[in-house]
């Protein structure tokens, strides 16, 4: 069992119930899913870029990504409908908690000039989004094998209904928020 999952069920769940003054155990916020999304405009022209993004996301997430395609044609961006643009992965259950462990305890401390996460990434419905500028902060990525530094987006979806309870949940899971 991962450290974050064990911590949630032993400590965080009970403290959230008390802190948010909830009477029903089923209303206690918990993690629902984590979505990793990587998109590049270079992927439309070069299939090697697409394959590199696919392989890197697969190494980071531990499961096979889904290829994302353009929904519409946009002439200004020289983009056609159906062109492959990126990849995304949805993590649930044990893989989600293992990813939280690697993100919080390994990857974020390796980010240069990291001063903490901003609570502005919360969307008002209990979900938190953030971006990673370099994929090399994850230990699964071999620095010598990458062709280009790429970033990706991370969205943490929770069952919380508002930002206050989502922030309390994420702070309980040791996400390094400022203030």
N, C-alpha and C positions, 0 to 999 in steps of 0.2 A: 504494500500500500504506500502511496506517495505521502510525503510529509504534509503537503497542503490539504489533502483529503482527510488524513488522520487529524490534523489540527482543526479542520472545519467541524467534524463530527464530535470531537472531544471538548473543544473550548469555544470556538467562534459561534456555533449554533446557540449555545446556552447564553452567552453574553449578549448576542443580538436579541434574543427573546426578552431579556431583562432590559437592555438599553432602549429598544424600540417599544417596550411595554406591550408585547403581543401576547394574546391569550391562547391562540391556536397554533400548534406546532407546524401546521401546513402553510401558514402565512409567513414563516421565517424565510428571509431571502436566501437563495443559494445560486450557485453558478449553473447556468443552463447549457451554454455552448461557447466555444471560442472559434472565431473565423479568422483565418489568415488569408490575405489577398495580396497578390503581387501582379502588377500590370506594367507593361512597357510599350511605348510606341514603336520601339525598334523591333518588337516581336512580329509585327505585321510584315516587315520586309525580309527578316532573317529567321529561318527556322531554328538555327543553332541557338539564338538568344532565347527562343521559346523553350527549347529543350533544356537549356541551362537553368532557366527559372523553374521549370517543372522539377528538375532533379534537386535543386536547392530546397524548394518547398517540401519535397518528399523527405529529404534528409532531416529538416528541422521538425516537421510535424510527425514523422513516423508512419504516415499513411499516404496513399496515392491521391494527388490533387486532381481537381476537375478543371478542364480547359475552359476559359471564358472567351466568348466571342462578341464582336461588335453587334449591337442591336439594330443600329441604323447606319446608313451611309452619310458621311459628312465630307463634303467636297473640300472645305477649307483645311481639313486635317489629312486629306488624301486617304480617306478611310472608306472601305466598302462594307456593306452588311455581311455578317458571317465570318469576317476575318478574325483569326485567333489573336487575342491581345494579351492574355495573361492566364493565371491559374489561381485557384482558391481551394482551401481545405477547411472543413468544418470538423472540429474536435469535440467529442462528447465523452462523458464518463471518465474512466481511468486515464486515458490519453490526455484529456483536458487538464486534469490535476497534475499530471507529470509535466505538461507544458508550462503550467503556472510555476512549478518548482524551478524549471530551467530558466524561465523568463525572469523571475524575481531574484533568484539567488546566484545565477551565473551570467545571464546576458545583460541585464540592466546595469550591474556594477562594472561591466566592461565598456560601457558607452562612455566616450570621451566627454568631459565637462558635464556630466550628468548631475543635475541638482534636484531631481525628483520629478514625479509626474504631476501634471496640472489637473485640477478637478474640472477644468473647462472641457475636458474630453467626455464628460457625462452628457447624455442627450435629453434628460428630463423624464425618461421612461425607465431608468435603471440600467442602461447600457453604457459601456465605457469604450471609447475608441482611442487608439494611439498609433503612432507611426514609428518604425525603426528605420533609420537612415542607412545602416550598413548590416548586411546579413552575416558578416564575419564575426559578430559578437556571440553567435551561437557556436558551441564547441563542435557541432556536427559538420560544420563547413570547413573544408580544407582550404586555407588561404592560397596555397600554391596552385590550386586547380581552378580558381574562379577567373573569369575573363573580365568582369566588370563589377564594381561595387553597386549593388542594388538594394533598395529598401522595400519594405512591405508594410501593409496596414494590419493591425491587430484589433479585433472587436470582441470585447468580452460581454456576452449577453447574460443577464441575471434575471431572476424571477422577481426582483424588487420592482415596486411600482413607482418609486420616486428616487431622486438623486441622493437624498439623505440616507436612506436605507442601503442603497447600492454602495455609497461611499463607505458606510460603516462595515459592510461585508468585505469590500476590497481591502480596507485598512486592517480588518481582522485577519485576512489572508496575507498580510505583510506587503501589500503593494506600496512602494515608497512614494506616497503623496507628499507634496510640499504643504506646509502649515497644518 
